[in-house]
Amino acid sequence: MEIQSHNIHNRFKLNGFHFDREGLLQVAYSFVKEGESFEWAIGRFLMDWMDDNDYIEAKTSGSTGEPKYIRLSKQSMVESALATGDFFNVTVGDSALMCVSAEYIAGKMMLVRAFILGLDLYIVEPSSAPLAYDDRNYDFCAMVPLQAESSLKELHRIKTLLVGGAKISDKLKEKLKAIDSNIYETFGMTESITHFAAKNLRNDSYFRTLPGVEIRTDESDCLHVRAPWLEEELTGNDLVRLVSDTEFDWLGRRDNVINSGGVKLFPEQIASLIDAKINRRFFVAGLPDERLGEKVVLIIEGAPFEIDKNIFEPLSNFQTPKEIHFIRKFAETYSGKIIRKDTLQKLSL
């Protein structure tokens, strides 16, 4: 039987209480009228979900361009929620924690998964440490990397944790692997209705697609995606190496590729080779150069400090940064994803 977007599972709970469609609508009105700012966002989404439109408007992250609103089919969101339940074995009656904002697709989909799959959902105000004042155990949760980093001592209380919205550093990945939980790095975007692939940090070497997802690459190695819940094939700027029909290795973003002296360099791969040796947020980028066309530069967040050039030993001559710049604070999205373009513009200020 096809599950429609207007259905509310009879096992769905919010903060420990059962709600049907009418009851949930009353909660939404209450959140909008007198709730905290994070509850207002939840209430607004619930009211939009239960209106007569067959779509929801969602805001993109803005990490690679200006944030914008796009329309997503409610039925497509339902099908995405069902695929998540199948892939991660999230089922009726499971407890879930919502600690990300309903302003963005990750929070919206936590709500959809809850009332479509019949989850026992608890909501807390989004913060860097959402488990600090909560001693419950949960079967399912989604966090951004900053939240996971700040919650390492409590993450064992979550059976299955999805971490996404921004790149997970290699240092954080190693810490997460040591935790006795099923922790996944997710891959997706607003346009794909959150993740369409995931990687178990302890068991998987590559991203694996969700049920029914088809992937291919074009002549530029850009990823193309077809999913049962998407109305058409989705094409982005992600460069990947296909390992199988359902697995891929992410190389970086096409718009970040550096052409230095005729050699194409992937800044994300360069960064991964030195990630463990720099105890700050940083990224690798290309800046104009008269001789090379573009030169590799290292951008580090925070106050300047002396760099030990030995950290560049794993890099080839082409990959080695020609300049190092320090910027007090990176421009970033809500989820902590660095906005490279805006950050690089600070170099000229």
C-alpha positions in Angstrom: 0.0 0.0 0.0 1.4 3.4 -1.0 1.8 5.8 1.9 0.4 9.3 1.2 1.9 12.5 2.5 -1.2 13.3 4.5 -0.9 10.1 6.6 0.2 10.3 10.2 1.3 6.9 11.6 -0.8 5.8 14.5 2.4 5.0 16.5 3.9 8.4 16.0 4.8 10.3 19.2 6.1 13.8 19.8 7.9 14.4 23.1 6.3 11.3 24.5 2.7 12.0 23.4 0.6 10.5 20.7 -0.8 12.9 18.1 -3.1 12.4 15.1 -3.3 14.9 12.2 -5.6 17.3 14.1 -3.7 17.1 17.3 -0.4 17.7 15.4 -2.0 20.8 13.7 -2.8 22.2 17.1 0.7 21.7 18.3 1.9 23.5 15.1 -0.4 26.5 15.9 0.9 26.6 19.5 4.6 26.5 18.4 4.0 29.3 15.9 2.0 31.5 18.3 4.0 31.1 21.5 7.0 28.8 21.0 10.7 29.4 21.0 12.4 30.3 17.7 13.3 26.7 17.0 9.7 25.6 17.8 8.4 28.3 15.5 10.3 26.7 12.6 8.9 23.3 13.5 5.3 24.7 13.7 5.6 26.5 10.5 6.8 23.4 8.7 4.0 21.2 10.2 1.4 23.8 9.0 2.9 23.8 5.6 3.0 20.0 5.5 -0.7 19.8 6.3 -1.9 22.5 3.9 -3.5 21.7 0.5 -0.3 22.2 -1.5 1.6 19.1 -2.8 5.0 20.7 -2.2 7.2 22.2 0.5 9.6 25.1 0.1 13.1 24.4 1.4 16.1 26.6 1.6 19.4 25.4 0.2 22.6 25.7 2.3 24.3 28.4 0.3 27.8 26.8 0.5 28.4 27.0 -3.3 26.1 30.0 -4.1 23.4 32.2 -2.8 20.9 30.4 -0.6 17.6 29.9 -2.4 14.2 28.4 -1.9 13.2 25.4 -4.0 10.0 23.3 -4.1 10.1 19.7 -3.1 7.2 17.3 -3.6 5.6 16.1 -0.3 5.2 12.6 -1.8 8.9 12.6 -2.7 9.8 13.4 0.8 7.6 10.5 2.1 9.4 8.1 -0.3 12.8 9.5 0.8 11.8 8.8 4.5 10.7 5.2 3.6 14.1 4.6 1.9 15.9 5.9 4.9 13.9 3.6 7.1 14.8 0.6 4.9 18.5 1.4 4.6 19.2 2.2 8.3 16.7 -0.3 9.7 14.7 2.5 11.4 11.3 1.1 12.2 7.9 1.6 14.0 8.3 2.6 17.7 12.0 3.5 17.5 13.0 6.5 19.5 14.5 9.5 17.7 16.1 12.8 18.6 15.7 15.9 16.5 18.4 18.4 17.2 18.8 20.1 13.9 16.8 23.1 12.7 13.5 22.7 10.8 14.5 25.7 8.7 16.6 23.3 6.6 16.0 20.0 4.9 17.7 17.8 7.5 15.3 19.0 10.2 12.2 18.9 8.0 13.0 15.3 7.1 13.5 14.2 10.7 9.8 15.3 11.2 8.6 13.5 8.1 10.4 10.3 9.0 8.9 10.4 12.5 5.2 10.7 11.5 5.6 8.5 8.4 7.6 5.7 10.0 5.8 5.9 13.4 8.8 7.1 15.5 8.9 8.3 19.1 10.4 11.7 18.4 11.9 14.1 20.9 12.9 17.6 19.9 15.5 19.8 21.6 16.8 23.2 20.7 19.6 23.0 18.1 22.9 23.6 19.8 26.5 22.5 19.5 26.0 19.9 22.3 22.4 18.6 22.0 23.0 15.7 24.4 24.5 17.7 27.2 21.3 18.1 29.2 19.5 15.0 27.9 20.1 11.6 29.5 17.8 9.5 27.3 18.9 6.8 24.9 17.9 7.0 21.2 17.6 4.6 18.3 18.1 7.2 15.7 19.5 10.8 15.3 21.0 13.1 12.7 23.7 15.7 13.6 26.1 18.0 11.8 29.8 17.4 12.5 30.1 20.1 15.1 27.4 18.5 17.2 29.0 15.1 16.9 32.4 16.5 17.8 30.9 18.2 20.9 29.0 15.1 22.0 31.6 12.3 21.7 31.2 11.2 25.3 27.4 10.8 24.9 27.2 9.4 21.4 27.1 5.8 22.7 23.5 6.5 23.7 22.5 6.7 20.1 22.1 3.4 18.3 22.3 4.8 14.7 23.7 8.3 14.1 23.8 10.1 10.7 26.4 12.8 10.4 26.1 15.2 7.5 25.6 18.8 6.3 29.3 19.5 6.2 32.5 17.6 5.6 33.7 15.3 8.5 37.4 15.8 9.1 39.7 12.8 9.2 40.4 13.5 12.9 36.7 13.4 13.8 36.2 10.2 11.7 38.8 8.4 13.7 37.1 9.5 17.0 33.7 8.4 15.7 35.0 5.0 14.7 35.9 4.2 18.3 32.3 4.7 19.5 30.1 1.6 19.9 27.3 2.9 17.7 26.3 2.7 14.0 27.6 6.0 12.8 27.2 7.0 9.1 28.6 9.8 7.0 25.8 10.8 4.7 25.9 12.2 1.2 23.2 14.4 -0.3 21.8 17.9 -0.7 18.6 19.8 -0.4 17.7 19.0 -4.0 18.0 15.3 -3.4 15.9 15.5 -0.3 18.8 14.9 2.1 21.0 11.8 1.7 20.9 9.3 -1.2 24.1 7.5 -0.1 25.9 6.8 3.2 29.1 5.3 4.5 29.3 3.4 7.7 32.5 4.9 9.2 33.6 1.7 10.8 32.8 -0.8 8.0 32.6 0.9 4.7 35.4 2.3 2.5 33.0 4.0 0.1 29.6 5.6 0.0 26.7 3.2 -0.7 23.5 4.2 -2.3 20.0 3.9 -0.7 17.6 1.3 -2.2 16.7 2.0 -5.8 19.2 4.8 -6.4 21.0 4.7 -9.7 24.3 6.6 -10.2 26.5 7.3 -13.2 29.2 9.8 -14.2 29.7 11.9 -17.3 32.9 12.7 -19.2 33.9 15.1 -16.5 33.4 12.5 -13.7 30.5 14.5 -12.3 27.9 12.4 -10.4 24.4 12.0 -11.9 21.7 10.5 -9.6 18.3 8.9 -10.2 16.3 8.0 -7.2 12.8 6.5 -6.8 11.7 9.7 -5.0 13.1 12.2 -7.5 11.1 13.3 -10.4 14.1 13.6 -12.7 17.8 12.9 -12.8 19.9 15.1 -10.5 23.2 16.5 -11.7 25.5 18.4 -9.3 29.1 19.5 -9.2 30.4 16.5 -7.2 33.3 14.6 -8.8 33.4 10.9 -7.9 35.0 7.6 -8.9 32.5 4.8 -9.3 33.5 1.6 -7.5 30.4 -0.3 -8.5 26.8 0.3 -9.5 26.0 1.2 -5.9 29.3 2.5 -4.5 31.4 5.6 -5.2 34.4 7.5 -3.8 34.0 11.3 -3.5 36.9 13.2 -5.1 35.7 16.8 -4.5 33.7 19.6 -6.1 34.2 20.5 -9.7 34.1 24.2 -9.0 37.0 23.7 -6.5 39.4 22.0 -8.9 42.7 23.8 -9.2 44.4 23.9 -12.6 48.1 24.6 -11.7 50.6 24.6 -14.6 48.2 22.4 -16.6 47.8 19.8 -13.8 44.3 19.3 -12.3 44.4 19.1 -8.5 41.6 18.2 -6.1 41.9 20.5 -3.0 39.8 18.1 -0.9 42.2 15.3 -1.6 45.2 17.5 -0.8 43.5 18.6 2.5 42.9 14.9 3.5 46.7 14.2 3.2 47.6 16.8 5.8 44.4 16.9 7.9 45.8 15.1 10.9 48.7 17.5 11.1 46.9 20.8 11.4 44.9 21.3 14.6 42.7 24.1 13.1 40.0 24.4 10.5 41.5 24.9 7.1 41.0 24.3 3.4 43.0 24.2 0.2 42.1 26.5 -2.7 43.5 28.0 -5.9 44.3 31.6 -6.4 45.3 33.3 -9.7 49.0 33.1 -10.6 50.8 34.6 -13.7 53.1 31.7 -14.2 51.0 28.7 -13.2 47.5 30.0 -14.0 46.4 29.0 -10.5 48.6 28.4 -7.4 47.7 26.1 -4.5 47.2 28.0 -1.2 46.4 26.9 2.3 43.8 28.9 4.2 43.8 28.4 8.0 41.2 29.7 10.5 42.4 31.7 13.5 45.5 33.6 14.6 48.8 33.1 12.7 51.3 30.6 13.9 54.5 29.1 12.7 54.0 26.2 10.2 56.3 23.2 10.2 56.9 22.6 6.5 57.4 18.9 7.3 53.6 18.6 7.3 53.7 18.9 3.5 55.9 15.8 3.0 52.9 13.6 1.8 52.3 16.1 -1.0 53.8 16.3 -4.5 55.5 19.5 -5.7 52.3 20.5 -7.6 50.1 19.8 -4.5 52.3 21.7 -2.0 50.8 25.1 -1.1 52.7 28.1 -2.5 51.2 30.4 0.1 49.7 30.1 3.6 47.0 32.6 4.7 45.3 33.0 8.1 41.7 34.3 8.4 40.2 35.1 11.8 36.8 33.5 11.1 35.6 31.5 8.1 32.3 32.3 6.4 30.1 29.2 7.0 26.6 27.8 6.6 24.2 27.0 9.4 25.5 23.4 9.5 29.2 24.6 9.7 30.0 24.0 6.0 32.7 26.5 4.9 31.6 29.0 2.3 34.9 29.1 0.3 34.1 32.0 -2.0 33.1 34.3 0.8 36.0 33.3 2.9 38.5 33.9 0.1 37.1 37.3 -0.4 38.2 38.2 3.1 41.9 38.0 1.9 41.4 41.2 0.0 39.8 43.1 2.8 
